[in-house]
Each structure stands twice: as structure tokens, then as C-alpha cells.
Amino acid sequence: MKHFGLLFLWVNFVKGQLPSLNTAFVPSSSPSSPGESVTKSCPTTSSYSKVRLIHGASPTIGRSGGPLLFAKKSKDTTVGKGGKIQVKLLKHVAGTGSAGDVIKVAPAFFMNKLQKTGSAVRITDEEVEKECAEKAQQDKEARESAHQLKEKIDAMTLVLSKKAGPDGQLFGGIGYKAIFSELEKEFPKGALGAKYIKITSVKDDKGELLTHDIKSVGDYKVTISLLKDVAADFGLTVKNE
């Protein structure tokens, strides 16, 4: 009997005796799983032809009579595959990384160790990109400054006077620190203040590398590192007072 009734409805629908439907029919006996999205047709009187509806949520109706679309929730870019979160280390953590490193760790490790000890903070992809851009700009400015210093230092010859005996042996040696202090006097305050700027070698007039302080009057060649791959050479003359 049930099958006969369904057949009757179908025959009448084919003959055009049943009104046409403007919306897709979704049987209540077979609901979609929670959160699953379904595409439904809207009435032809609406300016919307199709809209994404989420089971369990009612869309707001706009002035035009059509449902307003839900705003997309912004993606949390600190969470990666496997549920790990992206963090930036604020200091060295043995077996994990050094200050400034951006790594992904388990949430429990972050909350129970890194966050509690002030060793790391969460960081998004956008923040990483911003920091990289700022660092690139700083590196560019540092390189330009280093090359400007190199041009000036390469053309320089410093003269240091120190008491010496008849044989030219100094009463007390001259080390890197004393040479650097004398060089700083030739530039504006702070121009050579970066930690990575330092004297790396001193050679005598024969080109031999000194492994100790300067102990006699004479001419020397000093090399100073201005950046990782930028160095300058200048002359140093040590004479008797």
C-alpha cells in the first residue's frame, strides 16, 4: 500500500498536477553529520541563487530577503600540523634552540616549561614575516654603514707614541684595546660601538702575524672586522715619545 501511494504521487507529479518545488528537499530521516555544510537552493525571488548553510545554525536574513553569509573565522597561524604551536624563543633552551629561533612545539611543552620560565612566546606567520622584513632592513643599513667606514679606515694611518729604550723596545706593550681606543678618536662617538666591530689581527712590516702585543717601535698593519664579511686594513706607526 505504501509503495502504491508513492507511485501515485510520482505519476501526478510527472503529469504536472503537483506544484513544483523551488527548494531542494532534504529528508529529516537522514540528517547530515554535525558541522557538515550543505548547499541549498534559495527561492527565485531572492537575489541569492545558492548559499552555504551550516546545520544547527540559523543565518540572519538581510534587507533583500536573502540570508547573510557567515564571516569566516580567521585562521590561527600559530597552530601547525599535529596540533603543534609556533613559538619564538626568548633565550637559549638546552636541546630546543637559541634566542630568536622560531620553532614548533607541543602545547604541553610550551605551557608547562617555555611559557612558565619566560623562555618563549607564541608567534604568528604574519609576525614572523614582519620581523624578517625589519631584520632585512637593519642588515641593509648595517652593511651600508660598514662599507662607508671601510672606505675611511682603509685610507688611514694611526700614529701612537710610547716611551721606548735605545733599542726601540717599548716600556710596556700595545694591545688591541689600546689600538682600538685610538682609532675611535677619529670617528664620531658610537660610530664603532657595535659589538661585532673589533680588531682581528696585527702584522709587522714583514707581514708576519703578531701573536702578542706590539713590543717595539715600527710600522704595522691592523685589520678590523666591521661586519661578518666586511673588514678594513689601516696602517699603524709606533714611535718613541
TINURO-666067 format. One line per field, with one value per residue (C-alpha): x, y, z; residue number from 1; residue in three letters. Coordinates in pm, 1 decimal, decimal comma. Example, Ala and Ser with C-alpha at 12.3 -4.5 7.8 and 13.67 -1.06 7.14 Angstrom:
% TINURO-666067
X	1230,0:1367,0
Y	-450,0:-106,0
Z	780,0:714,0
i	1:2
aa	ALA:SER
END
This chain:
% TINURO-666067
X	0,0:284,0:454,3:124,6:90,7:442,5:380,1:57,8:244,1:515,3:264,5:74,2:400,0:501,1:155,9:211,5:-72,1:157,1:316,4:687,7:929,6:1174,3:1388,6:1581,6:1414,9:1636,5:1473,5:1460,9:1523,2:1881,4:2038,7:2394,2:2669,2:2736,6:2928,1:2882,8:2790,5:2508,3:2427,3:2058,5:1873,2:1710,5:1367,6:1388,0:1251,6:1580,2:1890,4:2084,6:2074,3:2270,5:2410,8:2619,7:2413,3:2552,1:2332,3:2246,6:2284,8:2025,1:2150,6:2049,5:1805,8:1917,3:1709,8:1690,2:1524,4:1829,9:2039,0:2359,0:2673,5:2864,9:3201,0:3498,5:3684,2:4046,2:4290,5:4525,5:4865,1:5044,0:4899,2:5063,1:5015,8:4976,3:4848,0:5194,5:5217,2:5463,9:5672,9:5970,3:6243,0:6339,0:6650,7:6862,7:6689,2:6912,4:6805,1:6546,0:6710,8:6864,2:6713,9:6535,4:6466,7:6111,1:6013,6:5705,5:5650,0:5378,5:5125,3:5200,9:5574,8:5506,6:5265,8:5447,0:5804,3:5866,7:5586,4:5631,7:6002,8:5958,5:6159,5:5920,0:5609,0:5360,8:5414,9:5205,3:5326,1:5245,3:5462,2:5747,4:5724,7:5723,9:6030,2:6212,9:6137,9:6262,5:6579,0:6644,4:6620,1:6854,7:7105,4:7094,7:7162,3:7442,9:7609,3:7592,0:7742,4:8019,0:8123,9:8133,6:8359,8:8579,5:8649,2:8767,2:8966,5:9144,4:9293,9:9408,8:9741,5:9740,3:10041,0:10095,5:10372,3:10508,1:10824,8:11092,3:11453,3:11758,4:11697,3:11340,8:11182,3:10871,9:10827,0:10500,3:10324,3:10039,9:9741,7:9425,3:9231,0:9475,0:9478,2:9100,3:9065,1:9298,7:9101,2:8770,0:8903,5:8900,0:8524,1:8204,2:8112,6:7944,5:8042,6:8249,6:8029,1:7874,6:7980,6:8080,2:8332,9:8672,0:9039,2:9118,5:9491,3:9813,1:10104,2:10455,0:10631,4:10736,5:10376,2:10416,6:10119,3:10182,7:10059,4:10130,9:10113,6:10330,3:10660,5:10876,9:10857,7:10788,0:10516,9:10229,7:9919,1:9597,6:9285,5:8946,9:8621,8:8329,2:8074,0:8073,2:8218,1:8340,5:8685,5:8922,4:9300,8:9484,2:9842,1:9980,9:10310,2:10451,0:10725,9:10925,0:10784,8
Y	0,0:234,5:172,4:235,3:575,4:680,7:565,5:772,8:1085,4:1034,3:986,4:1300,9:1497,4:1388,3:1495,5:1840,5:1803,6:1869,8:2217,3:2242,3:2291,0:2583,9:2436,9:2113,1:1860,3:1713,7:1415,6:1463,6:1095,3:1127,5:1440,2:1537,3:1493,7:1791,7:2070,8:1929,4:2201,6:2156,6:2363,3:2452,6:2648,5:2971,7:3099,8:3255,8:3584,7:3630,9:3782,8:3482,3:3165,5:2943,9:2982,4:2769,2:2666,4:2502,2:2250,7:2369,8:2744,7:2989,1:3254,0:3616,4:3745,7:4064,1:4351,2:4187,2:3882,2:3661,2:3506,8:3686,2:3476,2:3391,6:3571,3:3336,6:3279,3:3391,6:3102,5:3065,6:3053,9:2961,5:2609,4:2366,2:2006,4:1759,5:2032,0:2177,6:2551,9:2802,6:2992,8:3226,4:3152,9:3449,4:3280,7:2970,2:2647,5:2342,1:2081,2:2315,6:2621,0:2965,4:3309,6:3432,2:3085,3:3024,6:2662,4:2441,2:2255,9:2056,9:2275,0:2099,7:2166,2:2532,3:2584,2:2372,7:2480,1:2751,9:2987,1:2937,6:3015,6:3312,0:3129,4:3168,7:3339,6:3233,4:3399,5:3406,4:3371,9:3740,0:3842,3:3625,5:3793,5:4138,1:4057,6:3920,7:4237,9:4455,9:4247,0:4269,2:4648,4:4658,9:4433,8:4659,6:4971,4:4796,5:4688,8:5038,3:5181,8:4917,0:4998,0:5369,6:5301,3:5074,5:5347,3:5582,7:5330,6:5183,0:5526,5:5588,1:5558,0:5596,3:5715,5:5601,2:5737,7:5535,9:5550,2:5310,3:5222,7:5284,7:4954,4:5051,4:4816,7:4965,0:5003,0:4809,3:4660,8:4793,6:4560,5:4550,3:4754,0:5045,8:5047,0:5036,0:5322,7:5535,4:5453,8:5551,4:5906,1:5950,7:5895,6:6035,7:5884,9:5547,4:5500,1:5195,0:5095,5:4780,1:4462,8:4289,1:4561,7:4451,2:4424,4:4076,5:4087,8:4290,2:4224,0:4370,5:4537,5:4193,2:4072,9:3834,7:3793,4:3902,0:3662,6:3909,6:4280,9:4524,2:4547,7:4764,6:5081,7:5033,9:5012,5:4771,0:4669,5:4632,0:4451,2:4536,9:4348,4:4580,5:4314,5:3937,6:3966,2:4327,4:4417,7:4712,6:4748,7:5053,7:5144,5:5190,5:5361,2:5321,6:5567,4:5672,3:5962,6
Z	0,0:88,1:-246,7:-432,1:-262,9:-361,6:-719,8:-728,7:-616,4:-875,3:-1162,3:-1066,5:-1040,5:-1392,7:-1523,7:-1370,7:-1118,2:-821,9:-763,4:-847,2:-563,0:-552,9:-280,4:-254,0:-23,5:247,4:425,8:801,5:846,8:717,8:871,6:785,2:1038,2:1276,8:1107,7:759,0:507,1:257,1:-49,8:-77,0:-345,1:-230,2:-356,9:-701,5:-558,5:-371,7:-524,7:-396,9:-605,8:-366,0:-16,2:216,9:521,2:830,8:1017,2:1364,9:1281,9:1152,5:905,2:954,6:691,2:514,4:375,9:33,7:181,7:132,8:409,7:507,1:473,2:786,4:826,4:804,3:1125,0:1096,1:1091,8:1387,1:1213,4:1536,9:1518,6:1276,7:1173,4:1454,3:1687,5:1749,6:1807,6:1666,5:1921,1:1932,5:2184,4:2402,2:2538,7:2491,9:2590,9:2602,0:2348,4:2197,8:2043,2:2088,0:2144,7:1833,1:1692,1:1566,2:1626,6:1667,9:1992,2:2165,2:2352,8:2681,9:2649,7:2578,1:2867,9:3126,9:3055,7:2797,1:2899,3:3273,3:3255,8:3019,1:2754,8:2460,9:2328,1:2061,1:1724,7:1406,3:1047,5:994,2:1289,5:1160,4:818,7:981,3:1192,5:887,2:692,4:978,5:1014,6:639,2:660,1:960,3:782,1:477,3:686,0:878,5:551,6:406,2:726,1:727,1:369,7:448,5:747,2:537,5:282,9:555,6:758,4:454,2:386,2:742,9:925,3:1301,1:1497,3:1854,8:2075,9:2365,0:2567,3:2438,9:2514,3:2290,8:2114,1:2024,8:2275,1:2434,0:2807,0:2807,7:2511,5:2293,5:2266,1:2058,2:2313,4:2305,5:1923,1:1905,0:2154,4:1942,0:1627,5:1793,0:1842,3:1464,7:1436,7:1591,0:1926,4:1885,9:1519,3:1616,0:1906,6:1761,3:1942,8:1620,9:1530,8:1659,9:1567,1:1442,6:1362,5:1364,5:1128,8:1134,8:839,2:714,7:700,3:991,2:1220,5:1578,6:1843,6:2123,3:2197,0:1998,2:2185,9:1964,8:1755,9:1386,6:1122,6:1144,8:952,8:1151,8:1034,1:1184,7:1127,4:1055,4:969,1:921,1:569,6:568,7:701,3:671,6:698,1:827,0:899,9:1248,6:1324,9:1674,0:1768,4:2072,0:2273,7
i	1:2:3:4:5:6:7:8:9:10:11:12:13:14:15:16:17:18:19:20:21:22:23:24:25:26:27:28:29:30:31:32:33:34:35:36:37:38:39:40:41:42:43:44:45:46:47:48:49:50:51:52:53:54:55:56:57:58:59:60:61:62:63:64:65:66:67:68:69:70:71:72:73:74:75:76:77:78:79:80:81:82:83:84:85:86:87:88:89:90:91:92:93:94:95:96:97:98:99:100:101:102:103:104:105:106:107:108:109:110:111:112:113:114:115:116:117:118:119:120:121:122:123:124:125:126:127:128:129:130:131:132:133:134:135:136:137:138:139:140:141:142:143:144:145:146:147:148:149:150:151:152:153:154:155:156:157:158:159:160:161:162:163:164:165:166:167:168:169:170:171:172:173:174:175:176:177:178:179:180:181:182:183:184:185:186:187:188:189:190:191:192:193:194:195:196:197:198:199:200:201:202:203:204:205:206:207:208:209:210:211:212:213:214:215:216:217:218:219:220:221:222:223:224:225:226:227:228:229:230:231:232:233:234:235:236:237:238:239:240:241
aa	MET:LYS:HIS:PHE:GLY:LEU:LEU:PHE:LEU:TRP:VAL:ASN:PHE:VAL:LYS:GLY:GLN:LEU:PRO:SER:LEU:ASN:THR:ALA:PHE:VAL:PRO:SER:SER:SER:PRO:SER:SER:PRO:GLY:GLU:SER:VAL:THR:LYS:SER:CYS:PRO:THR:THR:SER:SER:TYR:SER:LYS:VAL:ARG:LEU:ILE:HIS:GLY:ALA:SER:PRO:THR:ILE:GLY:ARG:SER:GLY:GLY:PRO:LEU:LEU:PHE:ALA:LYS:LYS:SER:LYS:ASP:THR:THR:VAL:GLY:LYS:GLY:GLY:LYS:ILE:GLN:VAL:LYS:LEU:LEU:LYS:HIS:VAL:ALA:GLY:THR:GLY:SER:ALA:GLY:ASP:VAL:ILE:LYS:VAL:ALA:PRO:ALA:PHE:PHE:MET:ASN:LYS:LEU:GLN:LYS:THR:GLY:SER:ALA:VAL:ARG:ILE:THR:ASP:GLU:GLU:VAL:GLU:LYS:GLU:CYS:ALA:GLU:LYS:ALA:GLN:GLN:ASP:LYS:GLU:ALA:ARG:GLU:SER:ALA:HIS:GLN:LEU:LYS:GLU:LYS:ILE:ASP:ALA:MET:THR:LEU:VAL:LEU:SER:LYS:LYS:ALA:GLY:PRO:ASP:GLY:GLN:LEU:PHE:GLY:GLY:ILE:GLY:TYR:LYS:ALA:ILE:PHE:SER:GLU:LEU:GLU:LYS:GLU:PHE:PRO:LYS:GLY:ALA:LEU:GLY:ALA:LYS:TYR:ILE:LYS:ILE:THR:SER:VAL:LYS:ASP:ASP:LYS:GLY:GLU:LEU:LEU:THR:HIS:ASP:ILE:LYS:SER:VAL:GLY:ASP:TYR:LYS:VAL:THR:ILE:SER:LEU:LEU:LYS:ASP:VAL:ALA:ALA:ASP:PHE:GLY:LEU:THR:VAL:LYS:ASN:GLU
END
